Amino acid sequence: MNPRLDQPLRLGTRRSKLAMSQSGHVADAVRAITGRPVELVEITTYGDVSREHLVQIGGTGVFVTALRDALLRGEVDFAVHSLKDLPTAQPEELVVAAMPLREDPRDALVARDGLTFEQLPDGARIGTGSPRRTAQLNHYARSLGKRIETVAIRGNVDTRIGFVRDGELDAVVLAAAGLNRIGRGDEATDLLSVDCVLPAPGQGALAVECLASDTELIASLGRLDDPHTRAAVTAERSLLAALEAGCSAPVGALADLLADGQVVNEMRLRGVVGTLDGSTLVQLSTTGPVPHSYDEAMALGRELADEMLAKGAAGLMGERSL
């Protein structure tokens, strides 16, 4: 017997209930593929212990650095991230070996009395820690002829939904994927259409990361990869990277695969940036052939970013921007 088959693979994960759940699903899949035991190694990140709002402590990356450091020190063999938490710059020493099939990318509303967004009263208080959501929710409310008050919140799913249960807020907005992964999808009172609120780039997708030098593990983990998910999120993250270089506003983006009958033959990429009060959005889309390579997916994202910058996205900067 190969002695390595008895040696557990160490999976680095954040300690939150959601992170443990999604890492547990990946661990089960890796056990089935490799025949090796997989143990979860719980790691506390700066984003988990800081009570400051994400914008203040750096946003993207604050949940990732500690996991990556553990990989580089050899304390874990691979790590599972929520893809939307990953910075767009990839360290040379590490590789995202797999992006499994994406969960629902939409944002979900959890509101009092089972209300949908359109049923919320004028002046409703909605909790979210995301400037991206704040801008689009305000724009959505304006389109319905009413106003809302967004309240900055942080915390795990229980904490956030608790604000609604306790009557402090009328509603909170969370990622539908997170609710689904912990078996609480039925608590959503509304799934926000992507025609009204675009998700964060990569929302609903996972990234399974390991050392770039571990070719054997890369090959094993690669069997979990979903090529359509990878193509879509690569285009979304390319858009994000290009806009980050020319615009301070966080970005909403979603790539859809379009089918002609049973054949998936096109990808539509949509992107948005805007002002916090929802008064101004730059929202555009582009459609092209389904990317068959990393470079093609990256090119689609850069193309749309260039169009958005040309339409004024770079001007949506400062305190009023997303």
Buried (B, 14 or more C-beta within 10 A) or exposed (E): EEEEEEEEBBBBBBEBBBBBBBBBEBBEBBBEEBEBEBEBBEBEBBBBEBEEBBEEEBBBBBBBBBBBBBBEEEEBBBBBBBBBBBBBEBEEEBBBBBBBEBBBBBBBBBBBEEBEBEEBEEEBBBBBBBBBBBBBBBBBBBEEEBEBEBBEBBBBBEEBBBBBEEEEBBBBBBBBBBBBBBEBBEBBBBBBEBEBBBBBBBBBBBBBBBBBEBEEBBEBBEEBBBEBBBBBBBBBBBBBBBBBEEBEBBBBBBBBBEEEEEEEEBBBBBBBBBBBBBEBBBBBBBEBEBBEEEEBBBBBBBBBBBBBBEEEBBBBBEEBBB
